[in-house]
Amino acid sequence: MEILIKALQLISSLAILILIHELGHFIPSKLFKIRVDKFYLFFDPWFSLFKFKRKDTEYGIGWLPLGGYCKISGMIDESMDKEQMKQPPQPWEFRSKPTWQRLIVMLGGVTMNLVLAILIYIVMLSVWGEEYLPTANVKYGITVDATAEEMGLRNGDKILSLDNKVVEDFYKITAVIILDNPKTIQVERDGKKLDITIPNGTIAKIIKNSKKSADLIGVRIPFEVGSFTKDSPGKTAGLKEGDKLIGINDVQTNYFDEFRKEIVKHKNQQVVIIALRLKDTIKINLKVPNDGLIGIGGKNITNYFTFSKKEYSIFEAIPAGTVKAYNSITNYIKQLRLIFSPETKAYESLGGFIAIGNIFPAEWHWQSFWGLTAFLSVILAIMNVLPIPALDGGHVLFLLYEIITRRKPSDKFMEYAQIVGMVILLGLLVYANGNDIVKLFR
């Protein structure tokens, strides 16, 4: 059921993004009186799920949800309709129109995806506002993985700033470290302020080790029993919801990370769990299973920290949503820089449709759905504007060449360029989805 919900969200999101993108080509084509032969949501090799024809355009829905297309008359595109291009140019065809009109048509899809992202962010901010955990409110400090330890961070450190710039939202700290490449981290440790220099090669290690560790840094919290698993050894031994676990045998464990680190040392052993229950200190005898797990879940993080929430009127949300879209664009461009960097080797983590589907929650959550759809819209816009033949950016590149040189590339050149672009895109598609498949068997 979880897979079905994720797949449904992915297909719904892609349907919205593809439809809006292709409308970006369709609308200016109609405005400039360019004939659109076909307008399809999803691809339709061999057959379509639904179609009808109105005037000169066939509208339909394909069965393969890998994209969609707007087949514009007199244009060399992925349809590779060579027969049409052999005929004399007609006044309603793309190739017969002025360069500036063709440029607007080709940029229409990217523009619509960016506009969609901005509109979604505006509506989201006006409806739900923006909730975040202020870095200053992380009062118990942080937990760190092995990579963060190599950087010089320690469990319990309180992060003050990066390169002496405060990151207001705690959960954006890791992204800022990866994308903005700060040189130093300012922390408070045991009441003293320290300046930690981030070693060279850290970003590459973070990306490489992200598969092994969920978080570079996390929020440190006390371990207070919030739930039990089925057949929980902890519940069987006598622990109850609300108990605060503070020790194992004679070792003090004030926080979850300390408890977890200590309990795994006693697999298949009898231990004494020390807990606070209301005002009483109690001791529970417990046999630790061979996996080191005692079937206990902690309380939600919201029980320990004060989150901040910004509320927006619709008029306040307009500039805020625009800024949010701009930040999404700049951050994704920085991520692309990492993907093409030989040092970080982020291309090894490149994922396809399975990876994209997995970013959606297991339950349908509208706020998450629209937030991810907005971000995917930004990704679609940026990827499409890359100067690769067969993408919108490739067509734009050749149109700019035509504007500058006042010479139009030959149809034969455009055909070959289209083929090269399609081979590149197919290679990337196979590589990314192949990575997904390999990860399933690791």
N, C-alpha and C positions, 0 to 999 in steps of 0.2 A: 504493500500500500504506500509506503514511504517513497519508493522508486516511482510509482505512478503519479503521486502528487508533485514530485520534483519535475518529472517529465512534462506534466500538464502545464506547470508554471513556465518551464523553459519554452515550450511550443507556443504558449499564449504570448509570452514576452516577444519571442522572435516574430510572431505574426504581426504584432503591433509595430515593431521596428521596421520590418520589411515593407509593410503596407505604407507606412509614413515615408520611408526612403523612396520607394518607387513613385509615390504621389509627387515627390519633389521633382522627379523627371517628367511625370505625366502632365502636371498643371502648366509649367511654362511651355511645354511642347504644344499643348492646346492653345495657349495664349498667342504663340507665334505661328499658329496654323500649320503645325507640323503633324503629319498623320502618325498616329500610334496604332500599329497593327495588332499588338497583343499586350494585355496588362494582366499579369498573373501573380497571385500570392502563392508562394512555393513553386517548385519546379514540376513540370508535367511530362517527363519522358514517357513515350508510348501512349499514355492516356491521362485524362484529368478527372478530378472528382466532380467538378461542376464547371459549366461554362455557358456563356450566351454571347450573342453578338449584337452590338448596337452601333448603327452607322458603319464606320470603317474599322471599329475596334472590337476585338474579341476579349471578353473579360472571363477570368476563370480562377479556380483554385486547384493547384497541383497536389500530388500525393507525397512528394519528397520535400520535407521541411528543412532544406538546406539553404534556402534563399528564395528569391523571387525575381521577376524581371519585367521590364517595360520595353517591349520591342518597338523601337522608333524607326520609322520608314526612312531608308536611304542612309543608314548608319551601320558601320562595321562594328558588330558587337559579338557577344558570346554565341549568338545564333549562327554566325558565319554564313549568312545568306548571300552567297556570291552571285547567284542568278539575278537577284534584284539589282546588285551593283553593276552588272553588265549592261543594264538598260540605261537609256539616256536620263539624266537627272530631271526630276519633275519639280515643279514649284512648291509642292507640299512636303518635299523630302528634307531631311536634316542637312544633307550635304549642299542643298541649294540655299540655305539661309546664311545671313551674315555671321561672321566669326563670333561677335559679341553675343548673339542670340544662342549660338551653339554652346558657348561657354557658360551661359546662365543655365541652360538645360542640364549640362553635365554637373554643375555645382549644386543643382537643386536638391539632390538626394542628401548630400552631406549637410546642406543648410537646414533641411527639414529635421534631420536627426538632432542637430544642435538645438534648434528651436524647441523640439519635443523635450529634450533633456531639461532645458531651462523652465519650460512650462510645468513639467512634473515636479521639479524642485520647488517652484513657487507654490504650487498647490499643496505639496507635502508640508512645507513650512507653515503655511497658513492653517492647515488642518491639524497637524500633529505637533508642530513646533519642533524644537531641537533639544534633545536630552543628552547629557554627557556627564562623565565623572571628572570633576576638576582635579588636576594633578595635585593641587595643594591639599585636597581632602583625603588623599591616600595616606592615612595617619599611621598605619602599621608598617609602611614601607613596601618593598617589592619582593617578589620571588624571581629567581633567575635560572635560566637553563645553562648548559655547559658553555655555549658560545658567549653568553653574557658574562659568565665568570672569567673567560679568557680576556674579555674586554677590560676587566677590572671591577665589575659590579659584584655586589654580595647581597645575599638575602637580608632583608631588613633595611637596605639603603632607601633613602627618600630622594627621589629625583627632583632637583630644583630647576634645572634648565639644560639646554643643549647649546653649546657655543654662547652661553650667557643669555640665551633667548628662551623665555618661558613658553612651554607648550601647554596651553590651557586645558586641552582634552587629553587625559591620561592615555586613552586607547589610540591616540595618534602618534605616540612617542616612537614606537617601532617603525612606523611608516616614515616619519621624519628622519630617523637614523638611516634608513635604507635609501630614501629618495633624495634627501638634501645633503647627505654625506657630511655631517658635522664632525669637527675634529676633537671636540672635548665634551664631556658630560659633567655637570656640577651636581654633586650629591651631598646629602647630610648623612653621616655615619657616626653613630655613638655621640651625637651632639656636636660633631665637628663638620665643617664644610670642607669637602675635598674636590679637587679638580682632576678628573680622570681623562687621560689622553686615549682616544680610540685608536688601536693599532691599525696599520695598513693591512688590507686584505680582509677586514672584518665583514664588509658587505657580502663578499663572496661566500664566506663561512655561514653567514646568517641564511642566505638563500639555499645553500647546499644542505644545511642542517634543519631547514624548515620542515622537511619530511619526517624527521625524527622527533622534533619537539614542537608542541602546539604553540608555545609562546616564548619569545625571546625574554620578555619580562612579563610578569603577572602581578596581580594584586595580592598582597599578603593579608590573610584574615585568620582570626581565631577559629578553632575547630569545634563548632557547636553542632550537635546532632540535629539534622533537619529531616532525615528520612532513612528508611531501611530498604535494602533489597529483599527479594524473596529468599527465605531461609538464611537470613543474615546471622552470622556467628555473633556479631555484636549484640543484636536484639535477643538472641537465645541466651547469651551470657547475663543479660539483665540491664543493658543500657537502655535509656529512654530518650525520646525527643526532648530537646532542650538541654541535655547534659553537655557540659563544656569539658572537653577532654584536655587535660593539662599535663599528663605524664604517663610514661610507660616504665614500670618497675621503679628504679630510682633516677630516671632521666626526665628532666622537665621538658615539656613540649607545649609551649604556649600557642603555637600557630600550626595550621594544617600542614605546611611544608615540613615542619620539624617532626610532627607526628608521623607523617608518611615516610620520611627518611629513616625514622627509628623503628617503625613497625616491621619494615621489610627485613630488618636484621634478625628477626625472631621467627622466621618461617618454621612451621611445624613445632613451635615451642609454646610452653605455657607462660603467659605473662600476666602482670597485674596492671590493669588500666586504671589510672587515677582520674577522677572526674569531679567537677563541681555540679551539684544538683541543688538548685536554689541556693541556700546558704551553707549547705553541708558538703563536705568533701567525702567522696565514697571511693571504694576500691572494688574493682570487678575482675575476677579471675577469668581468663579467656585463653582458649587454644587458637593460636594463629594458623590459618590454613596454609598450604604450601605455596599459594600464589601471593601471600602477604596482604590479602584483602579481607576486611572484616565486615563488609556489606553495609557501610554507613555512608550517607551523603550529608554534606554540610548544608548550612542554611544559605539562602540566597544572599548574594553580595549586597543587595539593597538593604539588608538588615544592619549593615555595619557602616555604610557611608551615605553621606548626603549628596545626591545627584543634583545638578543644576539643569534647569529647563528654560529655554528662551521661547517666549510666545511671540507670534507675529500676526499683525493684521494683514489683510491682503495687500495693502499698499506697502507695508514694511517688507513683505515677503518677496516683492518684485525685485528690488536690488539685491536682497540676501540670496534669493534663488539664482540670480544671474551670477553672483560671486561664487556660489557653490558649484555651478556648472563650470565656470572658468577654472576653479581649483581642480575639479575632476579632469578637465582637459590637460592642464599643466602636469598633474600627477601621472596621468597615463602616458604622456609624452616622456616623462622621466623613466617610467617603467619600460618603455620601448628602448630607451637608451641602455638600460641594464640588460635587456634581452639580447641586444647586438654587441654587448661587451664581452670580449674573450676572457677578461679577468673574472667576471662574476659567473659566466657560463649559465646565465638564467634561462637560456634557450633550452637547456636540458629539462627545465620544469614546465615548458610550454605545454598547454593542455588543449584538448578539443571539446567536443560537445558533452562528454561525460564530466569533464572538469567544470565546464560552465553550468551544467545541470546541478552539480553538487554544491554550488554556492547558494542555491535556493534552499530555504528551510524545509524541514520534513513535513511541516503543517502549513496550510495556506495562511499566509499572514500578509495582509494588504500593504502595510507600510513597508515591509521588506520587499515585497513584489515590485512595488513602484520604484523604490530606491534602487534596486538592482536593474530594473528596466531602464531607468534614467542613465545609470552608469554604462550599461551595455549600449545604449544609444550613442553615448560619447565615444565608446570604443569603435562602434560601427562607422561613425563619421570619420574618425582619425584613420582607421584602417583603409577606408575607401578613398581617402585623399592621398594615400601613398602613391608616388609616381611609378606604379607598376602597370604595364599594359594589361588590359582587361579590367582594371579597376577604374573608377571615375577619375582618380588622380592621374592615371596614364593618359586618358583622353584629354584631360586638362593640360597636361604637359605638352602634348602635340598641338593643342590649340594655341597655347602660349608661344610655341615655336612658330606657328603660322602667323600670329599677330606680329611677332618681332621681325621675322624674315620676309613676311608677306609671300611666303611660299607654302603651299599646301602639300603635306606628305602624300605620296601616291597611294592609291587603294591597295596595291600589292604590298607595299611596306606596312600599311596598317593591318592587313591580313596576317602577315608574318609576326608583327608585333603582338597581335591578339593571341596568336597561337603560343608564342613564348610566354606571355603573361598567364595564360591558362595553365601551362605546364608548371610555372612557378607556384601558382595558387594551389594546384592539385598536389604538388609536392609538399607544400606547407600543411595542407589539409591532412594528407596521409601521415606526415611526421607528427603533427599535434595529436591526432586521434590514435596514432600508434603509441605515443607516450602514455595516453590514457589506458590503453589495453595492457601495456607492459606493467603499469602501476597496479592493475587489478590482480596480477599474479605475483607481485612482490610481497 
